[in-house]
Amino acid sequence: NYQEVFRQAPFDRFFFNSIFVAVVVTIGNLIFCSMVGYALARKNFPLKRSLFLSILLVLMVPVHILIIPLFILINKLGWYDTYWALIIPWLVNPLGIFLMRQYIQTLPADLEEAARIDGAGEFRILFRIVMPLCKPALAVVAIQVFLQNWNSFLFPFILTSSESMRTVPVALALYQGYQSIDWPHLFAASGLSTLPILAIFLLFQRQIVS
């Protein structure tokens, strides 16, 4: 069954798509959520409180409401059935912004002031001082975003159509037909799809538990 999974369909391609999308989206969230969280935690600018409240409100909105407008937007941009459709809409996670903002607020601002006096710019302060101190929060964001994107089914199913752009969850769903379910290959493919998650848990089990 394991051999036939790879013979019947390009399962290695599905794995590559899922890993590539999940890794790129995770890296994007680590960078952009840190930048937005740092600005909300340390900077003063007009409508700062309103912006933060809007981020909290987005957390309360079911993501499925976005299906139709997102599909129309992706089509108009010419991104349908491309990696852009699987990556760009998810590069910033409101929960990640909230976690980073709350964690950065607990850090002493004196370190940043000392670096500023020494001539460091804002980006250098963020990437060389703040982010290394935020490793626990960054680990939480990375784990949460990676798992969410690895298991994502609905949007990859809607925003792609070709076999070469399928992700693992979409490929698994196609083993289930209207009249029957291909149980042997479905279970074999499902077992393979859990391997990256098991590897991540073994590497980051302390952060996941904490």
N, C-alpha and C positions, 0 to 999 in steps of 0.2 A: 504493500500500500504506500509506503514512504517513497519507494522508487517510482511508482506510477504517478504519484502527485507531481513529480518533476517532469515525467515523460508526457503527461497529458496537457500540461500548461506550463508556461514559463514562470514557475513559482519563485525562481531566483530573482527574476525581474520584479515580482510583487514585493519580495523582501527588500530589495534595493529601494523601491519607491517609498515604502513605509519608513525605512530607516533614514533615508535621505530627507524626506519631508519632516519627520519627527526631530531629527538632529538640527536641521536648519531653523525650524520654528522655535526650538528650545534655545538655541544660541541667540536668535533675534529677541526672544522674550527676556533673556538675561541682560542683554544690552539695553533695550528700549525701556523695559520696566524699571531698571535701575536708574536710567536717566530721568524718567518721569517721576519716579518715587523720590529721587534726590531733589528735584525741583520743588515738588510739593512739600517736602520735609524742611528744606533749608531756605528757599527763596520766597520773597514777597513780590507779588505781582497782582494786577487787577483781576477780579473774579476767581481768585485762587480757591476760595471756599466753595464757590458754585461749581467749579470744575471738579473738585474732589467729590462733592455730593453727586454729580452726574456720573462719576465712575462707580460710586456705590449703587446708584440706581440701575446702571447697566447690569450689575450682578443679579438684580432681581428680575431681569427680563429673560424669559426663556429663549435660548439661542435659535429654536426652530422658527421663531417669528421672522428671522432674517432670511429664510430659505428663498422666497420669491424675489425680494429686492436684490439679494446677493446674486442670484442666478441671472437676473436681468443685467446687473452691473458687470458681471464677469463676461457675459456675452458681448456687451457693448465695447468692452476693453479688448476683446479678441483673445481673452485668456482661457476660454473654455477648452477643456481637455489638455491643459498644460500644467507644469509645476507651479506657475504663478497662481493659479486658482486654488491650489492646495496649500500654498505657503503664505502669500501676502495677507489675506484676511485675518490670519491668526498670529501675526508677528507680535502683537501686543495683547496681553491678557489683563483684564481689569483686576482680577484677583491677585495677579503678580504685582501690579502697581500698588495695590493696597498693602500687601505684605512687605514690599520694599520700603514704602513710605513709613509704615509703622516701625520697622526695624531700624531704619536710618535715624528716626527721631530718638531712639534710645542711645545712639552713639554720642560721645562727647564732641562738641563742635570745636573744642580747643585745638584738636589736631588739624582740622581744616584751616583754622585761622593761622596757625603756625606755618603751614604750607603756603598759605596766601601771602604771608609776610615774606617768605623766602622767594617769592616770585612765581609760584606755581599757578597755572591757569585752571579754569573750572574743570575742563575735561581731564587734566592731569590729576587734579584732586580727586575726581570721581573714580577714575580707573586705577590710580596708584595707591590711594589711601582709603577711600570709602568702600569700594567693592571688595578688597581683600578682607576688610573687617565684617563684611556682610556674608561670609561664606555659609553660615547656617541658613540664612534666609534664601540665598541663591540656590542652595541645594534643594530646599523645599520647592521653590519655583521650578527648577529644572526637572525634578521628579514628577511634579504634578502636570507640567506642560507635556513632557515626553509621554507619559502614560495616557494622557487625554488624546494626544494626536495619534499615538500608536493604535488605540482602540477606536478611533473615529471611523464611523461607517457612513452616516447619512450624507454628509457634504461631499466626501470623495465619490460616493455613488452618484450623486446628482451632478457634480461639476466635471465629471470625466465620463468618457464613453468607450475609448479604445482599450484593448487588452494591455497595451504597453504602459498605460497610465494607471492601471488598477493597483490598489493597495491591498494588503493582506486581508483586512476585514471584508472588503468587497469581494475578493476572490473566494473567501470562505462562504459568503452568502450564496454564491452561485452554485454551490453543491446542493442547495435546497431547491427543488423544483415544485411545480404545482401539484404533481401527482405522487412524487416520491422524493426521498432524501438519500443521497449517496453516503450512507453512514461510514463505511470503511475509509474512504478518502477524506471525508469531512473530519473524522477524528484524527487521522494521520496529519492532515494539514493544520488542524487546531493545536495538536501537540507541538508541531514545529513552530507555530506562531507564538507559543508561550516561552520559547527559549530566550529571546532577548530580554523579556520581562524578568525571568528568573535570574539572568546574569546581572541585570540592574539591581535587583533586590539583594543579591549576594554582595555586590559592591557597595551599596548605599543603605544596607539594612538599619544601621544605627540612625541615620538621618530620617529614614522612613518611619521608624518606630517613634523617634522623638518628635 
